[in-house]
Amino acid sequence: MAQKVEVTWYQNRQKRAVIKRVFSYIFLTIGAAIMALPFLWMVSTSLKSPGAIFTIPPEFIPREWRWDNYVRVFTDADLLLGFKNTLMIIIPTTIVGLFTSSLAAFAFAKMRFPGRDMLFFALIATMMLPGIVTLVPQFIIFRDLGWLDTFKPLMIPGMFGAAMAVFFLRQFFMTIPSDLIDAAKIDGLSYFGIFLKIMAPLAKPAIVTQGILGLLAGYNDFMGPLIYLNSPENFTLQLVLASFRGYYTSEWTLIMAGSVLALIPTLLAFFFAQKQLIEGITMTGLKG
């Protein structure tokens, strides 16, 4: 009798586990479909004719496949120039900014100097300021410096690091034992040598993660180039895509075709660096 009761309990447990797993898959499938729907709609729109966009009921699969929309993106606007200008802005800015942010994060995490905590909290406090508050003063400063319609306003401030990057990297440096630094000091290494030879290699996942986030932020930035760039030869990729929008009409098929092409580098970056990205975010959150 006891054995029969035990078998029945085990079978019920197995049924509950199967039902729970089925509902989990259904929930995840619905969530994945909802998340993928905007992307699929963008691809579908990029292959439609202009008159088929606003039809009712909506056509998810185009009746007429317009592959020439992807050709027109390059002929009607200089998409390659926008891509080149974007890379010229974000690559040096990200590399230099990442180096300075890493140095500042290392100093706040492992070095002892008067006022360290106050300086760090002051730095964190700058994250509370909305960007729109400093927009006008920044514009006046850059105008007086003669930097308008150049890449300098979009590059030079970013090379001094960012508060969010410093905070993110500091959290990672805090997880590295200080005994390594003490041992390196005994071996005669300076703080800069400790950073280059010990801390930076150990923090590779966090640095790579922050680098990718910085690249994506610069790559998708629309407001900065819109404010500081006027000449079409200086337009970034986002401004080139925006040029398909007019006051009265917008060429949505070309905008979506350009958006699909612009999305490819970000997908490749995530595909090749997803391991470091996930590892960096996970390890940074382990210890505050």
Secondary structure, 3 states (H helix, E strand, C coil): CHHHHHHHHHHHHHHHHHHHHHHHHHHHHHHHHHHHHHHHHHHHHHCCCHHHCCCCCCCCCCCCCCCHHHHHHHHHCCHHHHHHHHHHHHHHHHHHHHHHHHHHHHHHHHCCCCCHHHHHHHHHHHHHCCCCCCHHHHHHHHHHHCCCCCCHHHHHHHHCCCHHHHHHHHHHHHCCCHHHHHHHHHCCCCHHHHHHHHHHHHCHHHHHHHHHHHHHHHHCCCHHHHHHCCCHHHCCHHHHHHCCECCCCECHHHHHHHHHHHHHHHHHHHHHHHHHHHHHHHHHCCCC
